[in-house]
Amino acid sequence: MKTQNIHFFQSLGTTQLNNLVKEVKETVATVPVINHKPAFGIVDLWNLERSSKKRIARRHLV
């Protein structure tokens, strides 16, 4: 495998090789953008259960 790659790069000229290796100008974000999703915690589950119990109790009162 190494010999095949060596022959490939020898056929390229120095200018062509420099063009392939040139650094591309790109903007790089310095601060990563992190999408914070709110966590569904035990308190949220407790509030759902509590509100559903209230709805069921109200349904029987009507």
Residue frames relative to the residue before (quaternion, step in Angstrom):
aa qw qx qy qz dx dy dz
M 1.0000 0.0000 0.0000 0.0000 0.00 0.00 0.00
K 0.6448 0.5293 -0.3304 0.4415 3.60 0.97 -0.81
T 0.6615 0.5146 -0.3243 0.4386 3.58 0.90 -0.84
Q 0.6300 0.5269 -0.3451 0.4543 3.59 1.02 -0.67
N 0.6703 0.4892 -0.3009 0.4699 3.61 0.96 -0.79
I 0.6259 0.5362 -0.3429 0.4508 3.60 1.01 -0.74
H 0.6693 0.4903 -0.3080 0.4656 3.60 0.90 -0.83
F 0.6196 0.5452 -0.3501 0.4432 3.58 1.04 -0.65
F 0.7197 0.4403 -0.2611 0.4691 3.59 0.85 -0.92
Q 0.5996 0.5554 -0.3777 0.4351 3.62 1.10 -0.43
S 0.6503 0.5203 -0.3332 0.4420 3.60 1.04 -0.60
L 0.6081 0.5345 -0.3592 0.4641 3.60 1.21 -0.33
G 0.4325 -0.6790 0.5276 0.2712 3.54 -1.11 0.69
T 0.6652 -0.5100 0.3511 0.4173 3.56 -1.25 0.26
T 0.6531 0.5049 -0.3297 0.4581 3.61 0.97 -0.73
Q 0.6462 0.5069 -0.3226 0.4706 3.57 1.01 -0.77
L 0.6485 0.5128 -0.3133 0.4673 3.56 1.01 -0.80
N 0.6397 0.5137 -0.3208 0.4733 3.60 1.03 -0.76
N 0.6419 0.5173 -0.3251 0.4634 3.60 1.01 -0.75
L 0.6565 0.5062 -0.3135 0.4631 3.58 1.03 -0.70
V 0.7306 0.4393 -0.2272 0.4707 3.55 1.05 -0.80
K 0.4495 0.7150 -0.4481 0.2932 3.62 1.23 -0.27
E 0.4633 -0.6692 0.5145 0.2699 3.50 -1.15 0.74
V 0.3358 -0.7333 0.5598 0.1902 3.54 -0.95 0.92
K 0.3831 -0.7160 0.5328 0.2381 3.56 -0.93 0.91
E 0.1306 0.7746 -0.6031 0.1385 3.55 -0.59 1.20
T 0.4350 -0.6552 0.5355 0.3078 3.51 -1.18 0.45
V 0.1425 -0.7846 0.6016 0.0473 3.51 -0.88 0.99
A 0.4173 -0.7042 0.5150 0.2544 3.55 -0.81 0.98
T 0.3558 -0.7482 0.5208 0.2059 3.55 -0.81 1.00
V 0.7540 0.2649 -0.1558 0.5806 3.57 1.10 -0.70
P 0.3793 -0.7335 0.5051 0.2508 3.61 -0.63 0.99
V 0.3689 -0.7133 0.5553 0.2162 3.54 -1.04 0.85
I 0.0428 -0.7998 0.5983 -0.0232 3.54 -0.60 1.18
N 0.2752 -0.7513 0.5785 0.1584 3.55 -0.75 1.06
H 0.1983 -0.7902 0.5718 0.0965 3.53 -0.43 1.23
K 0.1510 -0.7674 0.6187 0.0737 3.52 -0.71 1.09
P 0.4656 -0.6720 0.4787 0.3202 3.57 -0.86 0.83
A 0.4134 -0.7159 0.5106 0.2364 3.53 -0.92 0.94
F 0.3426 -0.7056 0.5830 0.2118 3.54 -1.06 0.81
G 0.0805 -0.8539 0.5142 -0.0010 3.52 -0.15 1.29
I 0.7278 -0.4162 0.3253 0.4374 3.50 -1.36 -0.04
V 0.6080 0.5513 -0.3565 0.4464 3.59 1.10 -0.62
D 0.6409 0.5166 -0.3242 0.4661 3.58 1.00 -0.78
L 0.6436 0.5095 -0.3186 0.4741 3.57 0.99 -0.79
W 0.6379 0.5252 -0.3205 0.4632 3.56 1.00 -0.82
N 0.6561 0.5035 -0.3071 0.4708 3.60 0.97 -0.84
L 0.6284 0.5230 -0.3398 0.4649 3.61 1.01 -0.70
E 0.6604 0.4992 -0.3056 0.4703 3.57 0.90 -0.89
R 0.6613 0.5146 -0.3061 0.4519 3.56 0.94 -0.89
S 0.6869 0.4708 -0.2929 0.4699 3.59 0.90 -0.87
S 0.6410 0.5083 -0.3458 0.4594 3.62 1.01 -0.64
K 0.6188 0.5275 -0.3475 0.4670 3.60 1.06 -0.65
K 0.6322 0.5207 -0.3319 0.4681 3.60 1.03 -0.75
R 0.6535 0.5151 -0.3190 0.4538 3.60 0.95 -0.84
I 0.6543 0.5022 -0.3145 0.4699 3.57 0.95 -0.83
A 0.6523 0.5085 -0.3151 0.4655 3.61 0.97 -0.82
R 0.6545 0.5021 -0.3136 0.4702 3.61 0.98 -0.77
R 0.6153 0.5615 -0.3472 0.4307 3.57 1.04 -0.74
H 0.6877 0.4748 -0.2839 0.4701 3.60 0.98 -0.77
L 0.6301 0.5442 -0.3410 0.4365 3.60 1.14 -0.50
V 0.6592 0.5394 -0.3114 0.4213 3.59 1.07 -0.62
